[in-house]
Amino acid sequence: MSVFHRMKERWGVGFWGLVAILLAFSLAGMTTLQLKGPVMGFIMPATAPGWLQWAVYLVVMLPVYQVLLLAYGTLLGQFDFFWSKLKAVGRLIVGRPARVSG
């Protein structure tokens, strides 16, 4: 059984749904990387300590990534899938147990 077949079964989507989901993840990741330089340059100087840049990157860019992922997922017809994943990440961050679906 291939990885793609297992993902299709686990997520309950067909071939084109899986393509849309993987494409949304790819686009959100690439867009986040493209935005990293300008956003981080606006927020803090390049001479800031590496640990501080890393911490600020996580605090600022993680929500940006989540919004982009939801936006791309919506454009590709997978809003429900990404909305459920976004809610699960939110529960994880605030310390509430995630609901297991399907």
Rosetta blueprint (number, residue, H / E / L):
1 M L
2 S L
3 V H
4 F H
5 H H
6 R H
7 M H
8 K H
9 E H
10 R H
11 W H
12 G L
13 V L
14 G L
15 F H
16 W H
17 G H
18 L H
19 V H
20 A H
21 I H
22 L H
23 L H
24 A H
25 F H
26 S H
27 L H
28 A H
29 G H
30 M H
31 T H
32 T H
33 L H
34 Q H
35 L H
36 K H
37 G H
38 P H
39 V H
40 M H
41 G H
42 F H
43 I H
44 M L
45 P L
46 A L
47 T L
48 A L
49 P L
50 G H
51 W H
52 L H
53 Q H
54 W H
55 A H
56 V H
57 Y H
58 L H
59 V H
60 V H
61 M H
62 L H
63 P H
64 V H
65 Y H
66 Q H
67 V H
68 L H
69 L H
70 L H
71 A H
72 Y H
73 G H
74 T H
75 L H
76 L L
77 G L
78 Q L
79 F H
80 D H
81 F H
82 F H
83 W H
84 S H
85 K H
86 L H
87 K H
88 A H
89 V H
90 G H
91 R H
92 L H
93 I H
94 V H
95 G L
96 R L
97 P L
98 A L
99 R L
100 V L
101 S L
102 G L
